Every structure is written in structure tokens, then in C-alpha cells.
Amino acid sequence: MPLTPESERFGSGAPLDPESRRERLLRIGSSATVRTTAEATDNTREFGDDEEPLNASVLTEYTSLNGNDLGRSYGTLPSPTRSRSRDPSKRASTQKRKHPNTLTSAGQGHSTLRDLAYARLSNARPISAYDPPLTKKDDEEVETDAKINGIRVWYSSFTSIDWLHDAIKDSLRFSRLRKRKSIRARLRLAFDKSLGWIIVTIVGFLTAVVAFLVVRSEQLLFDFKEGYCEDSWLRSKRFCCPATQSGRVISPYATEELCEAWRSWSEVLSSSRGFEAELVEYVSYTGIALLWALTSCLLTLYLTNSTTFVTRKESAVAPPQVADSKAPLNPAQPQRKVMYYAAGSGIPEIKTILSGFVIHGYLGVRTLFTKSVGLSLSVASGLSLGKEGPFVHIASCVGNIVSRIAPKYETNEAKRREILSAACAAGVAVAFGAPIGGTLFSLEEVSYFFPPKVMWRSFFCAMIAAITLKMLDPFGTGKLVLFQVTYDKDWHAWELVPFLLLGVFGGMYGAYFSKLNYRWSKHVRAKTWLGRHPVAEVLLVCGLQSVDPQIPSHNQQITFLTSILCFLNPWTRMGGTELVYNLFSECHLGSRSKLCVSNPGDWEFVSPVVNAILTAMLVKGCLTVVTFGIKLPAGIFIPTLGVGACAGRILGILVRYLQHRNPEARLFHSCGGDLNCIIPGLYAMVGAAATLSGVTRTTVSLAVIMFELTDTLTYAVPIMLAVLVAKTIADALEPKGIYDLVIELQQLPYLDYKHEYTWGQLQISDIVSRGIPTIQIEDDNTVHSLGEKLLTLVSSGADDSGFPILRKDPSDPDDGMRMVGYIGAGELEHALSILADTPEASIHFHSPYVPDMASSISSFAEPGALHPISEDPYDFTPYMDQAPLTLISQSPMEMVHRFFVKLGARYVVVVDNDGIYEGVIEKKNWLAFLTDMEKKE
């Protein structure tokens, strides 16, 4: 029988792609794909007694990393043993005869993009099995825990990982290493213990390198809007004309006022001065800003569209059904929203991933490249956004990519999240030069599982990143501190009152900013033409109307609006980081800074400065509301710090004005007649911390970041007070911070472990799912019948679900059912796809219970003895979790919540007092239940 392209791919050494697996499952029962038992028997006779035929589907799922070694198959079922022919030509002909013609190439109908993606996958490095296979050889070595807990296949996108299974799996892996006593085994054990430290070292180093490239390219592109350096086009203005003192750069943002090497576009394109030069400068500034924003937006839309990410780890029948899906299982089922992985800051998605949910491709190489390049362009365009938050996403991408080198982390999602937590700390460390604050940020805001071992590795990773960044010196100052202050005055007790007011302002701003941004995204961006044309929100100019209308076009007018509003005001025109640096700066005698009032006691000198800063604050605040959430890389840290610093600077100038007007007032006696005892920069620093706390709801980590960011501990108490007051006020006005609101807006499956619920009269019976399909071991379960059940389950939207496996209890007068085990939809799908050619074959599960014996006797029996490991492909017992988490229906609701939050359970089985099965509570259903509770409250 001739081989088709699909059947040739069965032996290619890689698992069949999800689309083909889905096609096999949908064709169960079709005469074109049925391979009868008689045919299998004839094939067995053809090969002879000493050579068993290989099932083509087993080869389909073969994913060994070791060439032709079938020791680690994708589905982890052991392949049948066979003898190998020594004659290569005979072996080739024999191998060719072994592949049945299961699929035809007709009717494939894939889109060009998906064909390209699958072609890329077929040539990629084969993925390893998620769990090692259980064979008879392991009976004496492998503990019964692995057999009882069952084996797993890869998790699909937007499904929850099984924390308990992965913890048991790693424990067994480590115990195997410790059992061996040879010198080689001891060396392997020592290497295994140090592997995590090696990986976080590499992650910290690479994160700093990527951050250095992003910062340097952003500086160059930002200054390119105004001109270029004649000495070298690759130098930004600060490196072309550095302001030095005694041979040292005095500031990362200061430049020489007269620099012949720097040529502005007005000098290059216009010979005259005045209005014409200003017009040329404005047009060039706006045009280049639009170009950078457009490029960043297009990269994000076309390179990180979630529909273009294809992986063999995805389920075939539980697909992320999106708008371009060619074969939806249920057209009436709501389609999943298209995501752009490089858009936004990435922190809400990182929180979701670290909480135990899977988003394939979000931390991949393509996303890393697009996020890094797009971030440089978007920040350089002058939009009201920052690059500090996206550094967390970039670092997580680096951590995910590096962790793939070790099977210990590659095939264990729970262990991989330990590396991701450390990477998040490194991301904050390179963003602010704050390794300690980065570690605390990973603990407080991002991570879900943070034991002491992870804390140490996170701290070490952040330290490596900070050291590397300091050696690379992206700012040219030789310092890691971004906003170093040199205040020579201490704060006074009466200043706690204005610091308290700044805390109130920060809390109110954070709450209402979050509300406005949420409503803008939900009711304006999502429900108007902006949602259908993402590029138009970034650029809206007549010259771009010739763009193909099929291109998403929603983010154009924001850059145009930003350019108009920001060009005329020097404080809105400069970059966000430079603005914060100037607002934090101290005013000395003879200072040339325009933020310093030459006569602080005269309102005629004070009002212009206050008006300019107030205008900058209002413009930055309003633009940030509509900018955060557009389809390009964008952070929220620096714009928020800028708004708070403006408010603090204004308050500091006003307090200083009052002191100069009333130097003898009792309130200012502690100054001792010193008219310079009020530091407006200190107020700016406190205001910045307060607003950032109000927006993100971070406290301890934010305070430490501010200490490291400014290189001072003198003002710890004012910052701590403002941060705590801001969080209290913000929580009272809006319980959720900006990241939690983004999670809610994007409908990400995040279970918040910090939230406390009031259960009232609610009981488990109010939430338990009783109508989900089950598998009864007494029934005639065939490949076809189980396939129908699986398709029915996933068509209902339960793509992260499974089947309780039950048996009748003969002693129960009501014909009650008792639990035998639980099999996930992914495991059942894989097992059925292997047997898709035999739809009428019977499938069986071994019950760990013995019906003729008392339960007390069977509890002493060895589970492995009751159902030894079988190589029978029709025995699905190896895929079954024989010890699922079980609760009695009278258990308190808080216990159920703790099972999901603390133990990381994917599902909890509910039984009555006699052990009779009642139903299942799954994690996603529990999350939906909690969401409804919050809305009702």
C-alpha cells in the first residue's frame, strides 16, 4: 500500500501535529481509516512470530530526542519490543511495510501560514515526552507513587498545570538519582543540585545583555527625532556631547549646550532660522515618532499574533479556537480572543503563567525578539509609556528559553516556574538597578509559589544581572543607580503632613487611573472601530491612509496626539525617565534648571514653574490612560512615576513658597531660619512612590526599589508612609490594581491567592458539577464511544477537564458509584489518537479496588500488584490518576479554596459520607464561581 505524505510523517521522529491528530480523532469509525483486528492479525502473521508489527500511531507520537530510540515516546506508553534486522536494505523495506495507510492527503485545506508553521515544526528538534514511560523494567526501581498518580502528556494552552503531579514527578526523579551510589551517579547528583544555580546565572547575564541593547538602542532612536551625531550615527546625543566634570560624566541626561558634533534636523534641512526652522524641527520630530510607533505596532501585530503560534504540545480536540480556525468542533462555542503576545507590559500574563496556567509561545524566541525591538521603538517614539515593566516579560522569555536546555525544567512545568520567578527578579533588577527590590517584587507581585530556595536563586539571579549591567554601563556614568539624589538636608517631623497628602493623592490617582483605563479599554477600545483597526490608534495621518485595509489599524492617533501636545512643552517632550530624573533633582544656588525657582518667595517666579509642571502632569496622566493597553510594548512604571513626581514637585515648591513668605512661622521653627531646608525633589520622590503604589498596589518591594533607585535611605520613613497611605486609599476606592484589572479584562484564568472570600451559607453542593460525563468500567468502552464522549466534552468548552472513572458499588442499595480514578482530556485524547485505526476495539481500566473484599483489606494491597504495568495499548490505566484529591460534600468551602490555592489542584472529587461519588469541582469552574461571587458582592 503506497505511503501518503501524512503516513510518511508518522516515522519522521516527531509527534504528529495537533491538526492531524484532530483529523484522526474526528475520523474514528470512518471506513477510510478503520484498521480491523483481522488486518492486524494478518500483519502479525506476515511479520512472523519473532517480529511484532509497530502500530503506526505509536510511531506518530514518537518524540525521542535520541534518534531511533523509542524509550521516551510522546504519550509515554512503552512501544512493543521487536527484533531489529541487521540488513539495512531489509530493515528499510520492512519499515516501509509497517506503516498502514491511515490518512489521505486530500482535504487538508490548511492555510498558507499554518502550512508554513507545521513545516517548521516538522523540521524542528523533536520534543521530549512530558513524563518518562513506565515499563516492567521500572517495577523494582520506580515507587508506586508514579504508577498511582498516572502519566501525563503536554499541557495545552490556557489549561492549568498539575502542581501535585509535577512535585511527585520531581521527587521521584531526585530519588532515582540518590539511589545510585557509583562515582558517576554521585557526580550526576551534584550536577543536578547545581543545575538551577547554573541556569539562573545564565539567565541573569543574558537578561542584562538584552537590557543593555534595549537601553542603548532606545537612547539612539529617541535622540534621532531631533538630530544625529556627525562623529558617528550610532551615538545618541548624551554620548555625542556628554556633560563632563573633571573628566567624568556628571549626569546620564545632561549634555553640553554647545556641541558642534550634534546636528539638528533644522540645521540640516533648513538654512534659515525662526519659524521655518521650528516647523522643520516639528515635522521631523513628529514624522520620526510616527515611524517608530508604526514599526513597533506592526511588529507586534504580525509577529506575535496568538493564532500564528503552532506547537506539537497543543491538544488536538481542545484547540484555542480563534477566528481563523479551519475546523471548529462547535461553531456555536464562543471563540477565544486573539492575543498579541508582545503588547503591553506582560506582567498580568506572567502572573497568570506563574499561577499555574500555560500560554504556549508567550515566552518564546519570537516574542522575545519582538518585545525587545518593539520596546526600543515604542519608547523612542515618545509615547507616554515606560520600558521597565516589559523588562519583566523579556527576562521571563530569557528564563524560559534557557530552561529548555535541561530536561529537569523542560519536562516539568512546576519546576520551570521556579526559573521564571528568578527571571522576574532579574527583570526588575536591570530595569531600576534594584536587585533587592527585584527579588521582593517577584515575591510580592508576580510569583505564586515562592519557597526559600526560589528566593535565594532569585536574589542570586538579580545580583548577576545587576553586576553585568553595571559592567556594560548603558548610561555611560559607571553607575547602576538610575535617579541618584544627593540631598544634604534631612526631613522634619511636620513634613509628614504633606507626605501624608501625597499618599492620599497617590491612592486616589491610582484608583481612578485604573478605573478610567479599564473603562476606556472595555467600552471604547473594544466596542468601537478602534478595536477593529489597531494601527489607527497609534498613527492617524493622511499619508498612512493608503495602508491595506485588511491590516489591523488602531493605534495611530495616540502618537499624533502625543506629538502635538508634547512638542510645545519641554517637560512633556522629554523622555519619561529624563523627566523623573529632573523632577528628583535638587536646586542649588546658581542652578540653571528651569524647575528651580530663582526667587521662591515671589509668586511671579513660582507660578510659571508650577503651571509648566501642572501642564506636564495633566498631559502625561491623560495620555497614559489612553496609551496603556495599545498594541505595542508598553509599561506603566515610568509614566506613573512621572505623574507622581510632578505632583510632589508642585507641592514641594508651594511649601517652600510658604516658608519664604512666613519664615518666622511656628511651623518652620525646626528649619532654624534656613530658607533652603525644604527640598522639592524629596517631595517629588515621595509623590512618585505614592502614585506607583496606588496604581500597582505594591508596598514593600516598591519602597525598597525607591531606596535603591535613588541611592538613599535617609528618607525611608516618608516613602514608607506615603506608600502605605496610597495603597490603603486605593484599595478603598478600587479593590483591584491595574494588573488585576487587565487580567479581568483579558479574561485570563488567574486564581488570586491573596483575596479573602466570605462564604456565608454557600456549600459545596452549590458548586459541584454533577452532570459531567463519566466513564464506567462495567460498560463496553470502545475507542469510538470514548472518542464521542471526548468530543462532546471539549465541544462544551471544558478543554481543561477530564472524566471521572467509576465502578458500581454492589453493596449500595441506590446503585451508587465509587471512584476508580480520573483521566484528563489531554491524556484520553492522546491515547485514543494512537488507536484511531481500531474504533471498535474495547478499552479497559484496572480498578485498584477488589469488589469481593472489604475496603480495609484492599487498602493493604500493593497497587502495582493489583494492576501491573502493561504494554497493552488498549489498557488506559497508566494514564489514570488513581488517587485524586477527594473531599466530603460536607467540607467547608474554605477547604476547597485551599485545595486549589495552596495545593495547586486541577480538580477535586466530591463524595458523600459513605464514599459514593457525587461530582467534580474543576479549577476553571471554581475560578468562574469566585468571579461571579465578586460581581455579586
Summary of the structure (lengths in Angstrom):
residues: 937
radius of gyration: 31.7
end to end distance: 65.4
largest distance: 109.3
contacts: 3227
relative contact order: 0.11
helix: 53%
strand: 6%
